[in-house]
């Protein structure tokens, strides 16, 4: 069985859409990181630039992965199959 996120390929869309999607993912990742740092009572100054870049890259991957799964869940809900995703 294929993973949900494997079906989403941004490469088939125009370049401006790809750039907008990448910017959205990066902004969302940074917001998520800020929330996590606030919960841990840390600041960005506690990390080196290399560490921040690595953290952002990992969070962008998580955002893209969750985006695919959440899109699939929304599609199931629209089709009336939301009982398949209830946890």
PDB file of N, CA, C and O in Angstrom:
ATOM      1  N   UNK A   1       0.834  -1.179   0.000  1.00  0.00           N
ATOM      2  CA  UNK A   1       0.000   0.000   0.000  1.00  0.00           C
ATOM      3  C   UNK A   1       0.880   1.245   0.000  1.00  0.00           C
ATOM      4  O   UNK A   1       1.838   1.332   0.769  1.00  0.00           O
ATOM      5  N   UNK A   2       0.558   2.203  -0.860  1.00  0.00           N
ATOM      6  CA  UNK A   2       1.361   3.415  -0.970  1.00  0.00           C
ATOM      7  C   UNK A   2       1.024   4.388   0.148  1.00  0.00           C
ATOM      8  O   UNK A   2      -0.109   4.438   0.628  1.00  0.00           O
ATOM      9  N   UNK A   3       1.996   5.136   0.543  1.00  0.00           N
ATOM     10  CA  UNK A   3       1.768   6.154   1.555  1.00  0.00           C
ATOM     11  C   UNK A   3       0.985   7.305   0.933  1.00  0.00           C
ATOM     12  O   UNK A   3       1.093   7.566  -0.265  1.00  0.00           O
ATOM     13  N   UNK A   4       0.209   7.975   1.743  1.00  0.00           N
ATOM     14  CA  UNK A   4      -0.605   9.086   1.277  1.00  0.00           C
ATOM     15  C   UNK A   4       0.269  10.202   0.708  1.00  0.00           C
ATOM     16  O   UNK A   4      -0.032  10.737  -0.359  1.00  0.00           O
ATOM     17  N   UNK A   5       1.344  10.556   1.406  1.00  0.00           N
ATOM     18  CA  UNK A   5       2.159  11.677   0.962  1.00  0.00           C
ATOM     19  C   UNK A   5       2.902  11.385  -0.332  1.00  0.00           C
ATOM     20  O   UNK A   5       3.364  12.318  -0.989  1.00  0.00           O
ATOM     21  N   UNK A   6       3.033  10.107  -0.723  1.00  0.00           N
ATOM     22  CA  UNK A   6       3.680   9.777  -1.977  1.00  0.00           C
ATOM     23  C   UNK A   6       2.836  10.194  -3.176  1.00  0.00           C
ATOM     24  O   UNK A   6       3.370  10.409  -4.264  1.00  0.00           O
ATOM     25  N   UNK A   7       1.524  10.311  -2.986  1.00  0.00           N
ATOM     26  CA  UNK A   7       0.633  10.662  -4.082  1.00  0.00           C
ATOM     27  C   UNK A   7       0.666  12.151  -4.404  1.00  0.00           C
ATOM     28  O   UNK A   7       0.307  12.537  -5.517  1.00  0.00           O
ATOM     29  N   UNK A   8       1.076  12.984  -3.482  1.00  0.00           N
ATOM     30  CA  UNK A   8       1.094  14.423  -3.695  1.00  0.00           C
ATOM     31  C   UNK A   8       2.429  14.813  -4.307  1.00  0.00           C
ATOM     32  O   UNK A   8       3.477  14.701  -3.670  1.00  0.00           O
ATOM     33  N   UNK A   9       2.374  15.275  -5.561  1.00  0.00           N
ATOM     34  CA  UNK A   9       3.587  15.676  -6.256  1.00  0.00           C
ATOM     35  C   UNK A   9       3.434  17.120  -6.704  1.00  0.00           C
ATOM     36  O   UNK A   9       2.673  17.407  -7.628  1.00  0.00           O
ATOM     37  N   UNK A  10       4.140  18.016  -6.065  1.00  0.00           N
ATOM     38  CA  UNK A  10       4.041  19.442  -6.362  1.00  0.00           C
ATOM     39  C   UNK A  10       4.710  19.771  -7.692  1.00  0.00           C
ATOM     40  O   UNK A  10       4.453  20.831  -8.263  1.00  0.00           O
ATOM     41  N   UNK A  11       5.557  18.887  -8.191  1.00  0.00           N
ATOM     42  CA  UNK A  11       6.306  19.148  -9.417  1.00  0.00           C
ATOM     43  C   UNK A  11       5.414  19.275 -10.649  1.00  0.00           C
ATOM     44  O   UNK A  11       5.834  19.852 -11.653  1.00  0.00           O
ATOM     45  N   UNK A  12       4.203  18.752 -10.590  1.00  0.00           N
ATOM     46  CA  UNK A  12       3.331  18.811 -11.761  1.00  0.00           C
ATOM     47  C   UNK A  12       2.601  20.149 -11.879  1.00  0.00           C
ATOM     48  O   UNK A  12       1.884  20.371 -12.855  1.00  0.00           O
ATOM     49  N   UNK A  13       2.770  21.040 -10.907  1.00  0.00           N
ATOM     50  CA  UNK A  13       2.125  22.343 -10.917  1.00  0.00           C
ATOM     51  C   UNK A  13       3.092  23.411 -11.419  1.00  0.00           C
ATOM     52  O   UNK A  13       4.301  23.183 -11.440  1.00  0.00           O
ATOM     53  N   UNK A  14       2.579  24.568 -11.821  1.00  0.00           N
ATOM     54  CA  UNK A  14       3.456  25.652 -12.300  1.00  0.00           C
ATOM     55  C   UNK A  14       4.446  26.092 -11.224  1.00  0.00           C
ATOM     56  O   UNK A  14       4.231  25.875 -10.032  1.00  0.00           O
ATOM     57  N   UNK A  15       5.521  26.706 -11.668  1.00  0.00           N
ATOM     58  CA  UNK A  15       6.593  27.132 -10.753  1.00  0.00           C
ATOM     59  C   UNK A  15       6.084  28.086  -9.682  1.00  0.00           C
ATOM     60  O   UNK A  15       6.521  28.006  -8.534  1.00  0.00           O
ATOM     61  N   UNK A  16       5.170  28.987 -10.032  1.00  0.00           N
ATOM     62  CA  UNK A  16       4.685  29.952  -9.041  1.00  0.00           C
ATOM     63  C   UNK A  16       3.893  29.242  -7.938  1.00  0.00           C
ATOM     64  O   UNK A  16       3.910  29.675  -6.786  1.00  0.00           O
ATOM     65  N   UNK A  17       3.209  28.167  -8.284  1.00  0.00           N
ATOM     66  CA  UNK A  17       2.477  27.396  -7.278  1.00  0.00           C
ATOM     67  C   UNK A  17       3.469  26.655  -6.382  1.00  0.00           C
ATOM     68  O   UNK A  17       3.291  26.592  -5.166  1.00  0.00           O
ATOM     69  N   UNK A  18       4.508  26.098  -6.991  1.00  0.00           N
ATOM     70  CA  UNK A  18       5.537  25.392  -6.224  1.00  0.00           C
ATOM     71  C   UNK A  18       6.199  26.334  -5.229  1.00  0.00           C
ATOM     72  O   UNK A  18       6.413  25.973  -4.072  1.00  0.00           O
ATOM     73  N   UNK A  19       6.526  27.549  -5.685  1.00  0.00           N
ATOM     74  CA  UNK A  19       7.182  28.521  -4.809  1.00  0.00           C
ATOM     75  C   UNK A  19       6.252  28.925  -3.665  1.00  0.00           C
ATOM     76  O   UNK A  19       6.683  29.035  -2.517  1.00  0.00           O
ATOM     77  N   UNK A  20       4.977  29.146  -3.985  1.00  0.00           N
ATOM     78  CA  UNK A  20       4.015  29.524  -2.961  1.00  0.00           C
ATOM     79  C   UNK A  20       3.838  28.400  -1.934  1.00  0.00           C
ATOM     80  O   UNK A  20       3.747  28.660  -0.735  1.00  0.00           O
ATOM     81  N   UNK A  21       3.792  27.158  -2.408  1.00  0.00           N
ATOM     82  CA  UNK A  21       3.661  26.012  -1.504  1.00  0.00           C
ATOM     83  C   UNK A  21       4.890  25.885  -0.607  1.00  0.00           C
ATOM     84  O   UNK A  21       4.763  25.647   0.594  1.00  0.00           O
ATOM     85  N   UNK A  22       6.071  26.044  -1.186  1.00  0.00           N
ATOM     86  CA  UNK A  22       7.299  25.971  -0.392  1.00  0.00           C
ATOM     87  C   UNK A  22       7.343  27.071   0.669  1.00  0.00           C
ATOM     88  O   UNK A  22       7.745  26.831   1.808  1.00  0.00           O
ATOM     89  N   UNK A  23       6.924  28.281   0.284  1.00  0.00           N
ATOM     90  CA  UNK A  23       6.893  29.388   1.250  1.00  0.00           C
ATOM     91  C   UNK A  23       5.894  29.108   2.363  1.00  0.00           C
ATOM     92  O   UNK A  23       6.172  29.379   3.531  1.00  0.00           O
ATOM     93  N   UNK A  24       4.730  28.565   2.005  1.00  0.00           N
ATOM     94  CA  UNK A  24       3.720  28.236   3.011  1.00  0.00           C
ATOM     95  C   UNK A  24       4.250  27.182   3.978  1.00  0.00           C
ATOM     96  O   UNK A  24       4.067  27.296   5.190  1.00  0.00           O
ATOM     97  N   UNK A  25       4.907  26.155   3.437  1.00  0.00           N
ATOM     98  CA  UNK A  25       5.475  25.097   4.288  1.00  0.00           C
ATOM     99  C   UNK A  25       6.523  25.663   5.234  1.00  0.00           C
ATOM    100  O   UNK A  25       6.564  25.307   6.412  1.00  0.00           O
ATOM    101  N   UNK A  26       7.373  26.548   4.714  1.00  0.00           N
ATOM    102  CA  UNK A  26       8.428  27.130   5.552  1.00  0.00           C
ATOM    103  C   UNK A  26       7.829  28.008   6.646  1.00  0.00           C
ATOM    104  O   UNK A  26       8.252  27.931   7.800  1.00  0.00           O
ATOM    105  N   UNK A  27       6.847  28.842   6.295  1.00  0.00           N
ATOM    106  CA  UNK A  27       6.210  29.698   7.294  1.00  0.00           C
ATOM    107  C   UNK A  27       5.511  28.869   8.370  1.00  0.00           C
ATOM    108  O   UNK A  27       5.596  29.181   9.558  1.00  0.00           O
ATOM    109  N   UNK A  28       4.824  27.815   7.946  1.00  0.00           N
ATOM    110  CA  UNK A  28       4.135  26.947   8.897  1.00  0.00           C
ATOM    111  C   UNK A  28       5.141  26.242   9.800  1.00  0.00           C
ATOM    112  O   UNK A  28       4.915  26.113  11.003  1.00  0.00           O
ATOM    113  N   UNK A  29       6.248  25.788   9.223  1.00  0.00           N
ATOM    114  CA  UNK A  29       7.282  25.117  10.009  1.00  0.00           C
ATOM    115  C   UNK A  29       7.869  26.060  11.051  1.00  0.00           C
ATOM    116  O   UNK A  29       8.088  25.661  12.195  1.00  0.00           O
ATOM    117  N   UNK A  30       8.122  27.297  10.670  1.00  0.00           N
ATOM    118  CA  UNK A  30       8.694  28.270  11.607  1.00  0.00           C
ATOM    119  C   UNK A  30       7.707  28.565  12.733  1.00  0.00           C
ATOM    120  O   UNK A  30       8.107  28.684  13.892  1.00  0.00           O
ATOM    121  N   UNK A  31       6.417  28.682  12.401  1.00  0.00           N
ATOM    122  CA  UNK A  31       5.403  28.897  13.443  1.00  0.00           C
ATOM    123  C   UNK A  31       5.361  27.711  14.409  1.00  0.00           C
ATOM    124  O   UNK A  31       5.266  27.893  15.623  1.00  0.00           O
ATOM    125  N   UNK A  32       5.433  26.500  13.859  1.00  0.00           N
ATOM    126  CA  UNK A  32       5.430  25.300  14.710  1.00  0.00           C
ATOM    127  C   UNK A  32       6.654  25.269  15.621  1.00  0.00           C
ATOM    128  O   UNK A  32       6.553  24.916  16.797  1.00  0.00           O
ATOM    129  N   UNK A  33       7.790  25.634  15.079  1.00  0.00           N
ATOM    130  CA  UNK A  33       9.027  25.644  15.869  1.00  0.00           C
ATOM    131  C   UNK A  33       8.936  26.681  16.984  1.00  0.00           C
ATOM    132  O   UNK A  33       9.337  26.419  18.118  1.00  0.00           O
ATOM    133  N   UNK A  34       8.405  27.860  16.657  1.00  0.00           N
ATOM    134  CA  UNK A  34       8.253  28.900  17.680  1.00  0.00           C
ATOM    135  C   UNK A  34       7.365  28.417  18.825  1.00  0.00           C
ATOM    136  O   UNK A  34       7.657  28.669  19.994  1.00  0.00           O
ATOM    137  N   UNK A  35       6.279  27.721  18.482  1.00  0.00           N
ATOM    138  CA  UNK A  35       5.388  27.180  19.514  1.00  0.00           C
ATOM    139  C   UNK A  35       6.113  26.149  20.383  1.00  0.00           C
ATOM    140  O   UNK A  35       5.988  26.156  21.607  1.00  0.00           O
ATOM    141  N   UNK A  36       6.874  25.263  19.731  1.00  0.00           N
ATOM    142  CA  UNK A  36       7.598  24.233  20.483  1.00  0.00           C
ATOM    143  C   UNK A  36       8.659  24.846  21.394  1.00  0.00           C
ATOM    144  O   UNK A  36       8.837  24.410  22.532  1.00  0.00           O
ATOM    145  N   UNK A  37       9.361  25.858  20.889  1.00  0.00           N
ATOM    146  CA  UNK A  37      10.381  26.518  21.707  1.00  0.00           C
ATOM    147  C   UNK A  37       9.753  27.228  22.896  1.00  0.00           C
ATOM    148  O   UNK A  37      10.308  27.222  23.995  1.00  0.00           O
ATOM    149  N   UNK A  38       8.593  27.841  22.674  1.00  0.00           N
ATOM    150  CA  UNK A  38       7.905  28.527  23.771  1.00  0.00           C
ATOM    151  C   UNK A  38       7.500  27.526  24.853  1.00  0.00           C
ATOM    152  O   UNK A  38       7.606  27.815  26.045  1.00  0.00           O
ATOM    153  N   UNK A  39       7.035  26.344  24.427  1.00  0.00           N
ATOM    154  CA  UNK A  39       6.661  25.306  25.398  1.00  0.00           C
ATOM    155  C   UNK A  39       7.867  24.811  26.190  1.00  0.00           C
ATOM    156  O   UNK A  39       7.753  24.472  27.368  1.00  0.00           O
ATOM    157  N   UNK A  40       9.029  24.771  25.528  1.00  0.00           N
ATOM    158  CA  UNK A  40      10.245  24.305  26.185  1.00  0.00           C
ATOM    159  C   UNK A  40      10.980  25.437  26.901  1.00  0.00           C
ATOM    160  O   UNK A  40      12.033  25.217  27.501  1.00  0.00           O
ATOM    161  N   UNK A  41      10.429  26.634  26.838  1.00  0.00           N
ATOM    162  CA  UNK A  41      11.017  27.822  27.448  1.00  0.00           C
ATOM    163  C   UNK A  41      12.438  28.069  26.956  1.00  0.00           C
ATOM    164  O   UNK A  41      13.354  28.332  27.735  1.00  0.00           O
ATOM    165  N   UNK A  42      12.590  27.977  25.637  1.00  0.00           N
ATOM    166  CA  UNK A  42      13.871  28.260  24.995  1.00  0.00           C
ATOM    167  C   UNK A  42      13.657  29.329  23.943  1.00  0.00           C
ATOM    168  O   UNK A  42      12.525  29.655  23.586  1.00  0.00           O
ATOM    169  N   UNK A  43      14.762  29.868  23.452  1.00  0.00           N
ATOM    170  CA  UNK A  43      14.681  30.856  22.382  1.00  0.00           C
ATOM    171  C   UNK A  43      15.609  30.441  21.249  1.00  0.00           C
ATOM    172  O   UNK A  43      16.435  29.540  21.401  1.00  0.00           O
ATOM    173  N   UNK A  44      15.464  31.101  20.131  1.00  0.00           N
ATOM    174  CA  UNK A  44      16.301  30.771  18.975  1.00  0.00           C
ATOM    175  C   UNK A  44      17.770  31.068  19.243  1.00  0.00           C
ATOM    176  O   UNK A  44      18.649  30.462  18.631  1.00  0.00           O
ATOM    177  N   UNK A  45      18.036  31.987  20.143  1.00  0.00           N
ATOM    178  CA  UNK A  45      19.420  32.338  20.443  1.00  0.00           C
ATOM    179  C   UNK A  45      20.158  31.221  21.190  1.00  0.00           C
ATOM    180  O   UNK A  45      21.382  31.261  21.315  1.00  0.00           O
ATOM    181  N   UNK A  46      19.414  30.225  21.683  1.00  0.00           N
ATOM    182  CA  UNK A  46      20.031  29.085  22.364  1.00  0.00           C
ATOM    183  C   UNK A  46      20.670  28.104  21.381  1.00  0.00           C
ATOM    184  O   UNK A  46      21.379  27.185  21.791  1.00  0.00           O
ATOM    185  N   UNK A  47      20.420  28.299  20.082  1.00  0.00           N
ATOM    186  CA  UNK A  47      20.894  27.372  19.053  1.00  0.00           C
ATOM    187  C   UNK A  47      21.799  28.095  18.071  1.00  0.00           C
ATOM    188  O   UNK A  47      21.694  29.307  17.882  1.00  0.00           O
ATOM    189  N   UNK A  48      22.681  27.340  17.454  1.00  0.00           N
ATOM    190  CA  UNK A  48      23.509  27.904  16.392  1.00  0.00           C
ATOM    191  C   UNK A  48      22.682  27.972  15.112  1.00  0.00           C
ATOM    192  O   UNK A  48      21.620  27.357  15.016  1.00  0.00           O
ATOM    193  N   UNK A  49      23.178  28.723  14.131  1.00  0.00           N
ATOM    194  CA  UNK A  49      22.454  28.859  12.865  1.00  0.00           C
ATOM    195  C   UNK A  49      22.320  27.509  12.161  1.00  0.00           C
ATOM    196  O   UNK A  49      21.292  27.225  11.546  1.00  0.00           O
ATOM    197  N   UNK A  50      23.361  26.679  12.252  1.00  0.00           N
ATOM    198  CA  UNK A  50      23.318  25.346  11.627  1.00  0.00           C
ATOM    199  C   UNK A  50      22.242  24.472  12.271  1.00  0.00           C
ATOM    200  O   UNK A  50      21.529  23.743  11.581  1.00  0.00           O
ATOM    201  N   UNK A  51      22.131  24.553  13.591  1.00  0.00           N
ATOM    202  CA  UNK A  51      21.106  23.784  14.293  1.00  0.00           C
ATOM    203  C   UNK A  51      19.709  24.263  13.916  1.00  0.00           C
ATOM    204  O   UNK A  51      18.797  23.457  13.732  1.00  0.00           O
ATOM    205  N   UNK A  52      19.548  25.567  13.805  1.00  0.00           N
ATOM    206  CA  UNK A  52      18.248  26.126  13.421  1.00  0.00           C
ATOM    207  C   UNK A  52      17.869  25.675  12.017  1.00  0.00           C
ATOM    208  O   UNK A  52      16.724  25.300  11.765  1.00  0.00           O
ATOM    209  N   UNK A  53      18.843  25.714  11.098  1.00  0.00           N
ATOM    210  CA  UNK A  53      18.575  25.273   9.725  1.00  0.00           C
ATOM    211  C   UNK A  53      18.138  23.809   9.685  1.00  0.00           C
ATOM    212  O   UNK A  53      17.228  23.443   8.942  1.00  0.00           O
ATOM    213  N   UNK A  54      18.795  22.983  10.489  1.00  0.00           N
ATOM    214  CA  UNK A  54      18.456  21.561  10.550  1.00  0.00           C
ATOM    215  C   UNK A  54      17.057  21.354  11.148  1.00  0.00           C
ATOM    216  O   UNK A  54      16.281  20.534  10.656  1.00  0.00           O
ATOM    217  N   UNK A  55      16.750  22.092  12.193  1.00  0.00           N
ATOM    218  CA  UNK A  55      15.429  21.988  12.830  1.00  0.00           C
ATOM    219  C   UNK A  55      14.339  22.423  11.857  1.00  0.00           C
ATOM    220  O   UNK A  55      13.295  21.778  11.761  1.00  0.00           O
ATOM    221  N   UNK A  56      14.580  23.517  11.137  1.00  0.00           N
ATOM    222  CA  UNK A  56      13.595  24.010  10.170  1.00  0.00           C
ATOM    223  C   UNK A  56      13.397  22.995   9.051  1.00  0.00           C
ATOM    224  O   UNK A  56      12.263  22.743   8.644  1.00  0.00           O
ATOM    225  N   UNK A  57      14.480  22.411   8.549  1.00  0.00           N
ATOM    226  CA  UNK A  57      14.369  21.425   7.478  1.00  0.00           C
ATOM    227  C   UNK A  57      13.553  20.208   7.924  1.00  0.00           C
ATOM    228  O   UNK A  57      12.721  19.704   7.170  1.00  0.00           O
ATOM    229  N   UNK A  58      13.791  19.745   9.136  1.00  0.00           N
ATOM    230  CA  UNK A  58      13.025  18.612   9.664  1.00  0.00           C
ATOM    231  C   UNK A  58      11.547  18.961   9.820  1.00  0.00           C
ATOM    232  O   UNK A  58      10.671  18.152   9.514  1.00  0.00           O
ATOM    233  N   UNK A  59      11.287  20.164  10.297  1.00  0.00           N
ATOM    234  CA  UNK A  59       9.893  20.567  10.496  1.00  0.00           C
ATOM    235  C   UNK A  59       9.177  20.771   9.163  1.00  0.00           C
ATOM    236  O   UNK A  59       7.980  20.504   9.066  1.00  0.00           O
ATOM    237  N   UNK A  60       9.883  21.236   8.139  1.00  0.00           N
ATOM    238  CA  UNK A  60       9.284  21.361   6.801  1.00  0.00           C
ATOM    239  C   UNK A  60       8.874  19.990   6.289  1.00  0.00           C
ATOM    240  O   UNK A  60       7.808  19.845   5.691  1.00  0.00           O
ATOM    241  N   UNK A  61       9.706  18.990   6.517  1.00  0.00           N
ATOM    242  CA  UNK A  61       9.352  17.618   6.117  1.00  0.00           C
ATOM    243  C   UNK A  61       8.092  17.163   6.842  1.00  0.00           C
ATOM    244  O   UNK A  61       7.214  16.548   6.236  1.00  0.00           O
ATOM    245  N   UNK A  62       7.998  17.461   8.134  1.00  0.00           N
ATOM    246  CA  UNK A  62       6.817  17.080   8.907  1.00  0.00           C
ATOM    247  C   UNK A  62       5.561  17.784   8.405  1.00  0.00           C
ATOM    248  O   UNK A  62       4.492  17.178   8.321  1.00  0.00           O
ATOM    249  N   UNK A  63       5.697  19.078   8.069  1.00  0.00           N
ATOM    250  CA  UNK A  63       4.555  19.837   7.566  1.00  0.00           C
ATOM    251  C   UNK A  63       4.061  19.235   6.253  1.00  0.00           C
ATOM    252  O   UNK A  63       2.858  19.059   6.057  1.00  0.00           O
ATOM    253  N   UNK A  64       4.994  18.921   5.359  1.00  0.00           N
ATOM    254  CA  UNK A  64       4.606  18.343   4.069  1.00  0.00           C
ATOM    255  C   UNK A  64       3.965  16.970   4.249  1.00  0.00           C
ATOM    256  O   UNK A  64       2.997  16.636   3.566  1.00  0.00           O
ATOM    257  N   UNK A  65       4.505  16.182   5.164  1.00  0.00           N
ATOM    258  CA  UNK A  65       3.940  14.856   5.409  1.00  0.00           C
ATOM    259  C   UNK A  65       2.531  14.974   5.985  1.00  0.00           C
ATOM    260  O   UNK A  65       1.618  14.278   5.542  1.00  0.00           O
ATOM    261  N   UNK A  66       2.356  15.845   6.959  1.00  0.00           N
ATOM    262  CA  UNK A  66       1.043  16.031   7.573  1.00  0.00           C
ATOM    263  C   UNK A  66       0.052  16.657   6.611  1.00  0.00           C
ATOM    264  O   UNK A  66      -1.145  16.383   6.685  1.00  0.00           O
ATOM    265  N   UNK A  67       0.543  17.497   5.710  1.00  0.00           N
ATOM    266  CA  UNK A  67      -0.332  18.120   4.723  1.00  0.00           C
ATOM    267  C   UNK A  67      -0.980  17.059   3.851  1.00  0.00           C
ATOM    268  O   UNK A  67      -2.178  17.134   3.575  1.00  0.00           O
ATOM    269  N   UNK A  68      -0.218  16.085   3.418  1.00  0.00           N
ATOM    270  CA  UNK A  68      -0.774  15.004   2.600  1.00  0.00           C
ATOM    271  C   UNK A  68      -1.807  14.195   3.357  1.00  0.00           C
ATOM    272  O   UNK A  68      -2.863  13.869   2.816  1.00  0.00           O
ATOM    273  N   UNK A  69      -1.512  13.873   4.594  1.00  0.00           N
ATOM    274  CA  UNK A  69      -2.434  13.070   5.402  1.00  0.00           C
ATOM    275  C   UNK A  69      -3.698  13.859   5.714  1.00  0.00           C
ATOM    276  O   UNK A  69      -4.801  13.318   5.629  1.00  0.00           O
ATOM    277  N   UNK A  70      -3.551  15.130   6.076  1.00  0.00           N
ATOM    278  CA  UNK A  70      -4.720  15.945   6.394  1.00  0.00           C
ATOM    279  C   UNK A  70      -5.604  16.160   5.175  1.00  0.00           C
ATOM    280  O   UNK A  70      -6.827  16.210   5.302  1.00  0.00           O
ATOM    281  N   UNK A  71      -5.009  16.286   4.004  1.00  0.00           N
ATOM    282  CA  UNK A  71      -5.796  16.415   2.771  1.00  0.00           C
ATOM    283  C   UNK A  71      -6.603  15.150   2.529  1.00  0.00           C
ATOM    284  O   UNK A  71      -7.764  15.216   2.126  1.00  0.00           O
ATOM    285  N   UNK A  72      -6.002  14.022   2.771  1.00  0.00           N
ATOM    286  CA  UNK A  72      -6.696  12.751   2.601  1.00  0.00           C
ATOM    287  C   UNK A  72      -7.853  12.636   3.587  1.00  0.00           C
ATOM    288  O   UNK A  72      -8.943  12.195   3.221  1.00  0.00           O
ATOM    289  N   UNK A  73      -7.622  13.028   4.826  1.00  0.00           N
ATOM    290  CA  UNK A  73      -8.676  12.985   5.843  1.00  0.00           C
ATOM    291  C   UNK A  73      -9.827  13.911   5.470  1.00  0.00           C
ATOM    292  O   UNK A  73     -10.991  13.555   5.657  1.00  0.00           O
ATOM    293  N   UNK A  74      -9.519  15.098   4.944  1.00  0.00           N
ATOM    294  CA  UNK A  74     -10.565  16.036   4.533  1.00  0.00           C
ATOM    295  C   UNK A  74     -11.377  15.459   3.379  1.00  0.00           C
ATOM    296  O   UNK A  74     -12.598  15.611   3.335  1.00  0.00           O
ATOM    297  N   UNK A  75     -10.701  14.801   2.451  1.00  0.00           N
ATOM    298  CA  UNK A  75     -11.399  14.187   1.327  1.00  0.00           C
ATOM    299  C   UNK A  75     -12.348  13.099   1.807  1.00  0.00           C
ATOM    300  O   UNK A  75     -13.477  13.011   1.324  1.00  0.00           O
ATOM    301  N   UNK A  76     -11.915  12.279   2.738  1.00  0.00           N
ATOM    302  CA  UNK A  76     -12.785  11.244   3.291  1.00  0.00           C
ATOM    303  C   UNK A  76     -13.994  11.862   3.998  1.00  0.00           C
ATOM    304  O   UNK A  76     -15.111  11.356   3.892  1.00  0.00           O
ATOM    305  N   UNK A  77     -13.761  12.945   4.710  1.00  0.00           N
ATOM    306  CA  UNK A  77     -14.865  13.601   5.414  1.00  0.00           C
ATOM    307  C   UNK A  77     -15.881  14.160   4.421  1.00  0.00           C
ATOM    308  O   UNK A  77     -17.087  14.068   4.654  1.00  0.00           O
ATOM    309  N   UNK A  78     -15.411  14.734   3.326  1.00  0.00           N
ATOM    310  CA  UNK A  78     -16.321  15.261   2.311  1.00  0.00           C
ATOM    311  C   UNK A  78     -17.141  14.156   1.650  1.00  0.00           C
ATOM    312  O   UNK A  78     -18.284  14.375   1.250  1.00  0.00           O
ATOM    313  N   UNK A  79     -16.557  12.989   1.541  1.00  0.00           N
ATOM    314  CA  UNK A  79     -17.243  11.866   0.914  1.00  0.00           C
ATOM    315  C   UNK A  79     -18.171  11.160   1.902  1.00  0.00           C
ATOM    316  O   UNK A  79     -18.855  10.204   1.536  1.00  0.00           O
ATOM    317  N   UNK A  80     -18.199  11.627   3.149  1.00  0.00           N
ATOM    318  CA  UNK A  80     -19.062  11.003   4.145  1.00  0.00           C
ATOM    319  C   UNK A  80     -18.444   9.779   4.776  1.00  0.00           C
ATOM    320  O   UNK A  80     -19.138   8.998   5.427  1.00  0.00           O
ATOM    321  N   UNK A  81     -17.172   9.603   4.596  1.00  0.00           N
ATOM    322  CA  UNK A  81     -16.469   8.444   5.146  1.00  0.00           C
ATOM    323  C   UNK A  81     -15.608   8.837   6.342  1.00  0.00           C
ATOM    324  O   UNK A  81     -14.585   8.210   6.616  1.00  0.00           O
ATOM    325  N   UNK A  82     -16.032   9.880   7.049  1.00  0.00           N
ATOM    326  CA  UNK A  82     -15.223  10.346   8.167  1.00  0.00           C
ATOM    327  C   UNK A  82     -15.136   9.341   9.307  1.00  0.00           C
ATOM    328  O   UNK A  82     -14.270   9.460  10.174  1.00  0.00           O
ATOM    329  N   UNK A  83     -16.018   8.362   9.314  1.00  0.00           N
ATOM    330  CA  UNK A  83     -15.945   7.337  10.355  1.00  0.00           C
ATOM    331  C   UNK A  83     -14.690   6.477  10.190  1.00  0.00           C
ATOM    332  O   UNK A  83     -14.275   5.804  11.134  1.00  0.00           O
ATOM    333  N   UNK A  84     -14.083   6.491   9.001  1.00  0.00           N
ATOM    334  CA  UNK A  84     -12.839   5.735   8.788  1.00  0.00           C
ATOM    335  C   UNK A  84     -11.656   6.385   9.486  1.00  0.00           C
ATOM    336  O   UNK A  84     -10.663   5.721   9.786  1.00  0.00           O
ATOM    337  N   UNK A  85     -11.763   7.699   9.747  1.00  0.00           N
ATOM    338  CA  UNK A  85     -10.624   8.409  10.325  1.00  0.00           C
ATOM    339  C   UNK A  85     -10.824   8.768  11.779  1.00  0.00           C
ATOM    340  O   UNK A  85      -9.926   9.334  12.402  1.00  0.00           O
ATOM    341  N   UNK A  86     -11.984   8.452  12.337  1.00  0.00           N
ATOM    342  CA  UNK A  86     -12.198   8.797  13.737  1.00  0.00           C
ATOM    343  C   UNK A  86     -11.261   7.976  14.612  1.00  0.00           C
ATOM    344  O   UNK A  86     -11.053   6.783  14.387  1.00  0.00           O
ATOM    345  N   UNK A  87     -10.710   8.635  15.598  1.00  0.00           N
ATOM    346  CA  UNK A  87      -9.677   7.982  16.401  1.00  0.00           C
ATOM    347  C   UNK A  87     -10.179   7.612  17.741  1.00  0.00           C
ATOM    348  O   UNK A  87      -9.435   7.053  18.546  1.00  0.00           O
TER     349      UNK A  87
END
